[in-house]
Amino acid sequence: MVDTETYTVMGPGDETDEFELPEGLVDILAEQGERPSTVVAEITLLAFVQRSHAMVHHADGEVPGDLEAINQKAEELFEERFGMSFAEATGHDH
């Protein structure tokens, strides 16, 4: 049986939430010497950018007005963090 490890996310206003991952999963996904909190933060950012990108560029129907600006900012933050655009990282443009 695999144990779990708990991670805590703190948001604006100091609210928090916790989630568990199987022990060892973060280590498998880490690059050599990378801290577990960095791995979790980067995967979280990636997940948010993937979701906003899909909502803006791959959705059927109209996109809410502010979502395009939110997605653009999310993709800029992705590029700052990873040193490449989201399009480069995923191998496609919008």
Phi, psi and omega in degrees: 000139182266131175284172177239163173232145186258135175242146180242133176251131177247128180252182176304145181079011177065016174287149183228159172215152180239152172214158181248146174232153175299135179301132179100340181297314180297320179298322179296324183273350183279149169275160184306126177082359181283134181288145178305320181296327178291318179300312181296317180297317182291320177292324177296312178301314179303315181297317179295317181293319177301315181294313181293321178300314180297320180295324182277316191256346184231012182272150172272128177104188185280142179262131177306143187308316184278348183293325179297317179293321178297315179296318179300316178295319179299318179292326175296317179296323176300312182296321177298318184287317188257350178075017175206156180289160176298321178299317178297317183293328182262352177080019176206157173263171183310000000 
